[in-house]
C-alpha cells in the first residue's frame, strides 16, 4: 500500500478533480480551506490512522459535531481520491435536532435592524445584499446570477451544483437594484461586484455583516449570510406550508435538508403547547 503525505500539490490535484465533477465554487473553497488545515496539522508527516484519530479528537474539542463531520467528509474524499480508503474516518453520530437554538435564530425584527443600520452607515451595497439574499433565498455563491438583465426580467436563472432553477425577484427589490446599478453605471453583468469588477467573496460579506452587529443590537452569532436564507425559508413556509416547493426554491436535493431550515425555536413550540389548553 502506497504511503501518503498531504501536500498542497496533492490538495490542488484533488480540487481540480472535484471541479471536473462540477462541485460548486463554495464547496471547493470549503474543502481547500479544511484540507490545508489538515496539511498544516500533519506537518509533512506520512499519514497514519493513529495520527488521524488524534486529529479527530482535537477537532471534537474545537468544533461542533456538524463542524467536525464537515472536515471529516473533506478528508475522507481526499483519502479515497488518493486510493487510501483505509484512512477514512467514521463520522460522528449526531442526534437529530427538532428545535433551533434561540441564540442562533435570526428574527424578522433583527433582520430589519441590520438593513437599517447598513443604510445609516452608508453601506448601500451591503444593505441591498442582505435584502437580496433574504427576500429570494439565494445562496451567496449564486449572487453572480443577479445580473442587470435578470433584474430587468424580474427573475434570475441560476445554475449551481449541476442544477438549474429560476429565482423570482420581488418588485420592490427590482426597483432598488435598478437604481443601484444605474447609480454605479453598471449596464451589464452582475449587479454586485468589487470595485475591480470581480464577484464578491463570502468572507468579505460575512465580515461586513459582523460590523453591523453592535449598532443593530443583534448577536454576532446570528449574523452570517446563510442565516438570511434560513429566515427566508421560515417565513415562506409559514405562508405556504409547501415544503416540496420550498426545497425546489432553495435548490435542495433532499427535503430533509429543507426541514433543518424551517425548524422553529423551543420558545415557539412552548407557545403552541400553551395555546392547545389541554391542562384542565
C-alpha positions as CSV (number, residue, x, y, z in Angstrom):
1,X,0.0,0.0,0.0
2,X,1.5,3.3,-1.1
3,X,2.4,5.8,1.6
4,X,0.5,9.2,1.6
5,X,1.6,12.7,2.5
6,X,-0.9,15.5,2.4
7,X,0.8,18.2,0.4
8,X,-0.5,21.5,-1.2
9,X,0.1,19.9,-4.7
10,X,-1.9,16.8,-3.8
11,X,-4.8,19.0,-2.5
12,X,-4.7,21.1,-5.7
13,X,-4.9,17.9,-7.8
14,X,-7.9,16.7,-5.7
15,X,-9.7,20.1,-6.0
16,X,-9.2,20.0,-9.8
17,X,-10.8,16.6,-9.8
18,X,-13.8,17.9,-7.9
19,X,-14.0,20.9,-10.2
20,X,-14.4,18.4,-13.1
21,X,-17.1,16.7,-11.1
22,X,-18.9,20.1,-11.2
23,X,-18.7,20.7,-7.5
24,X,-19.8,24.2,-6.6
25,X,-17.3,27.1,-6.0
26,X,-18.3,27.2,-2.4
27,X,-17.7,23.5,-1.8
28,X,-14.3,23.8,-3.5
29,X,-13.3,26.8,-1.2
30,X,-14.5,24.9,1.9
31,X,-12.6,21.7,1.0
32,X,-9.5,23.7,0.2
33,X,-9.6,25.5,3.5
34,X,-10.2,22.4,5.5
35,X,-7.6,20.2,3.7
36,X,-5.0,22.9,4.1
37,X,-5.7,22.9,7.8
38,X,-5.1,19.1,7.8
39,X,-1.9,19.6,5.8
40,X,-0.7,22.1,8.4
41,X,-1.6,19.8,11.3
42,X,0.4,16.8,9.8
43,X,3.4,19.0,9.0
44,X,4.6,16.8,6.1
45,X,4.4,13.5,8.0
46,X,3.3,10.3,6.4
47,X,-0.4,9.9,7.1
48,X,-1.3,7.2,9.6
49,X,-4.6,6.2,11.0
50,X,-3.3,6.8,14.5
51,X,-2.4,10.4,13.8
52,X,-5.8,10.9,12.1
53,X,-7.6,9.6,15.2
54,X,-5.7,12.1,17.4
55,X,-6.6,14.9,14.8
56,X,-10.3,13.9,15.0
57,X,-10.2,14.1,18.8
58,X,-8.6,17.6,18.5
59,X,-11.4,18.6,16.1
60,X,-14.1,17.5,18.6
61,X,-12.6,19.9,21.2
62,X,-12.7,22.8,18.9
63,X,-15.8,22.4,16.7
64,X,-19.4,21.5,16.9
65,X,-20.3,17.9,15.8
66,X,-21.5,19.2,12.4
67,X,-18.3,21.2,12.0
68,X,-16.2,18.1,12.8
69,X,-18.2,16.0,10.3
70,X,-17.8,18.5,7.6
71,X,-14.0,18.4,7.9
72,X,-14.0,14.6,8.1
73,X,-16.0,14.4,4.8
74,X,-13.4,16.6,3.1
75,X,-10.6,14.5,4.4
76,X,-12.3,11.2,3.5
77,X,-12.9,12.3,0.0
78,X,-9.2,13.2,-0.4
79,X,-8.2,9.8,1.0
80,X,-10.5,8.0,-1.4
81,X,-9.1,10.0,-4.3
82,X,-5.6,9.1,-3.2
83,X,-6.5,5.4,-3.1
84,X,-6.2,5.1,0.7
85,X,-9.7,4.0,1.7
86,X,-8.2,2.5,4.9
87,X,-7.5,6.1,6.2
88,X,-11.2,7.1,6.1
89,X,-12.6,8.1,9.4
90,X,-16.1,7.4,10.8
91,X,-18.3,10.5,11.1
92,X,-19.8,11.5,14.5
93,X,-23.3,10.3,15.2
94,X,-25.5,13.4,15.6
95,X,-28.9,13.2,17.2
96,X,-31.5,14.8,15.0
97,X,-32.5,18.2,16.4
98,X,-36.1,19.3,16.4
99,X,-35.6,22.8,17.6
100,X,-33.3,25.6,16.5
101,X,-31.4,27.4,19.3
102,X,-32.9,30.8,20.1
103,X,-29.3,32.1,20.3
104,X,-28.9,31.4,16.6
105,X,-32.3,32.2,15.3
106,X,-32.4,35.5,13.3
107,X,-35.8,37.2,13.7
108,X,-37.5,39.4,11.2
109,X,-37.1,42.4,13.5
110,X,-33.3,41.8,13.8
111,X,-33.1,41.5,10.0
112,X,-34.8,44.8,9.8
113,X,-32.4,46.4,12.2
114,X,-29.4,45.1,10.2
115,X,-30.8,46.6,7.0
116,X,-31.5,49.9,8.5
117,X,-28.1,50.0,10.3
118,X,-26.3,49.3,7.0
119,X,-28.2,52.2,5.4
120,X,-27.4,54.6,8.2
121,X,-23.7,53.7,7.8
122,X,-23.9,54.5,4.1
123,X,-23.4,50.8,3.2
124,X,-25.9,50.7,0.4
125,X,-24.4,47.7,-1.3
126,X,-24.4,45.7,1.9
127,X,-28.0,46.7,2.6
128,X,-29.1,45.5,-0.8
129,X,-27.0,42.4,-0.5
130,X,-28.8,41.5,2.8
131,X,-32.2,42.3,1.3
132,X,-31.5,40.3,-1.9
133,X,-30.4,37.1,-0.1
134,X,-33.2,37.3,2.5
135,X,-36.0,38.1,0.0
136,X,-35.1,35.5,-2.5
137,X,-33.4,32.7,-0.5
138,X,-30.4,32.8,-2.9
139,X,-27.0,31.4,-1.9
140,X,-24.1,33.8,-1.5
141,X,-22.3,31.8,-4.2
142,X,-25.3,32.4,-6.6
143,X,-25.2,36.2,-6.3
144,X,-23.3,36.4,-9.6
145,X,-26.6,35.4,-11.3
146,X,-28.3,38.6,-10.1
147,X,-27.4,40.4,-13.2
148,X,-28.7,43.6,-14.8
149,X,-30.6,41.5,-17.3
150,X,-32.1,39.3,-14.5
151,X,-33.3,42.4,-12.6
152,X,-35.0,43.7,-15.8
153,X,-36.7,40.4,-16.3
154,X,-37.7,40.1,-12.7
155,X,-36.1,36.6,-12.3
156,X,-32.6,35.1,-12.2
157,X,-31.8,31.8,-13.8
158,X,-29.3,30.0,-11.5
159,X,-27.0,27.2,-12.4
160,X,-25.4,25.8,-9.3
161,X,-24.2,22.3,-8.3
162,X,-25.3,21.0,-11.7
163,X,-28.9,22.1,-11.2
164,X,-30.8,24.9,-12.8
165,X,-33.6,26.8,-11.2
166,X,-35.4,30.1,-11.6
167,X,-35.4,32.7,-8.7
168,X,-38.0,35.4,-8.8
169,X,-37.2,38.9,-7.6
170,X,-39.8,40.9,-5.6
171,X,-40.9,44.1,-7.5
172,X,-39.5,46.4,-4.8
173,X,-36.2,44.7,-4.9
174,X,-36.1,45.1,-8.7
175,X,-36.6,48.8,-8.4
176,X,-33.9,49.2,-5.7
177,X,-31.4,47.1,-7.8
178,X,-32.1,49.0,-11.0
179,X,-31.5,52.3,-9.2
180,X,-28.3,51.0,-7.6
181,X,-27.0,49.6,-10.9
182,X,-27.8,52.9,-12.7
183,X,-26.0,54.9,-10.0
184,X,-22.9,52.8,-10.3
185,X,-23.0,52.8,-14.1
186,X,-23.5,49.1,-14.3
187,X,-25.3,48.3,-17.6
188,X,-24.4,44.6,-18.0
189,X,-23.3,41.6,-16.0
190,X,-23.5,41.1,-12.2
191,X,-25.0,43.8,-10.1
192,X,-22.9,43.0,-7.0
193,X,-19.1,43.2,-7.7
194,X,-16.0,44.6,-6.1
195,X,-14.6,47.9,-7.4
196,X,-12.4,45.9,-9.8
197,X,-15.5,44.1,-11.2
198,X,-14.8,40.8,-9.5
199,X,-17.5,38.7,-7.8
200,X,-17.9,39.3,-4.1
201,X,-16.3,36.8,-1.7
202,X,-18.4,35.3,1.0
203,X,-15.7,36.1,3.6
204,X,-15.9,39.8,2.8
205,X,-19.7,39.8,3.0
206,X,-19.5,37.9,6.3
207,X,-17.0,40.4,7.8
208,X,-19.1,43.4,6.7
209,X,-22.2,42.0,8.2
210,X,-20.5,41.4,11.5
211,X,-19.6,45.1,11.7
212,X,-23.3,45.9,11.9
213,X,-24.0,43.8,15.0
214,X,-23.2,46.3,17.7
215,X,-25.2,49.2,16.3
216,X,-28.0,46.9,15.2
217,X,-28.1,45.3,18.6
218,X,-28.0,41.8,17.1
219,X,-25.9,39.0,18.5
220,X,-22.9,38.2,16.2
221,X,-23.8,34.5,16.5
222,X,-26.9,35.2,14.4
223,X,-25.3,37.3,11.7
224,X,-23.9,35.5,8.7
225,X,-25.2,35.3,5.1
226,X,-26.5,31.8,5.3
227,X,-28.8,32.7,8.2
228,X,-30.7,35.1,5.9
229,X,-31.5,32.0,3.7
230,X,-32.9,30.3,6.8
231,X,-35.1,33.3,7.7
232,X,-36.4,33.4,4.1
233,X,-37.3,29.7,4.4
234,X,-39.1,30.0,7.7
235,X,-41.2,33.0,6.5
236,X,-42.0,31.4,3.2
237,X,-43.0,28.1,4.8
238,X,-45.2,30.0,7.3
239,X,-47.2,31.4,4.4
240,X,-47.3,28.4,2.0
241,X,-46.7,25.3,4.1
242,X,-45.4,23.5,1.0
243,X,-42.0,22.0,1.9
244,X,-41.5,20.4,-1.5
245,X,-41.9,23.8,-3.3
246,X,-39.6,25.4,-0.8
247,X,-37.0,22.7,-1.4
248,X,-37.1,23.5,-5.1
249,X,-36.8,27.2,-4.5
250,X,-33.8,26.7,-2.2
251,X,-32.1,24.3,-4.6
252,X,-32.1,21.4,-2.2
253,X,-31.9,17.8,-3.4
254,X,-33.4,16.4,-0.3
255,X,-36.4,17.6,1.8
256,X,-34.5,16.6,4.9
257,X,-32.1,19.5,4.3
258,X,-35.1,21.9,4.0
259,X,-36.5,20.7,7.3
260,X,-33.4,22.0,9.0
261,X,-34.1,25.4,7.5
262,X,-37.7,25.7,8.9
263,X,-37.1,24.4,12.4
264,X,-38.8,26.6,15.0
265,X,-37.3,27.6,18.3
266,X,-38.2,25.9,21.6
267,X,-39.9,29.2,22.6
268,X,-42.4,29.0,19.6
269,X,-43.1,25.3,20.4
270,X,-43.8,26.2,24.0
271,X,-46.3,28.9,22.9
272,X,-48.1,26.4,20.7
273,X,-48.4,24.0,23.7
274,X,-49.9,26.7,25.8
275,X,-52.4,27.6,23.1
276,X,-53.7,24.0,23.0
277,X,-55.1,24.5,26.5
278,X,-55.1,20.8,27.3
279,X,-54.5,21.2,31.0
280,X,-57.9,21.4,32.8
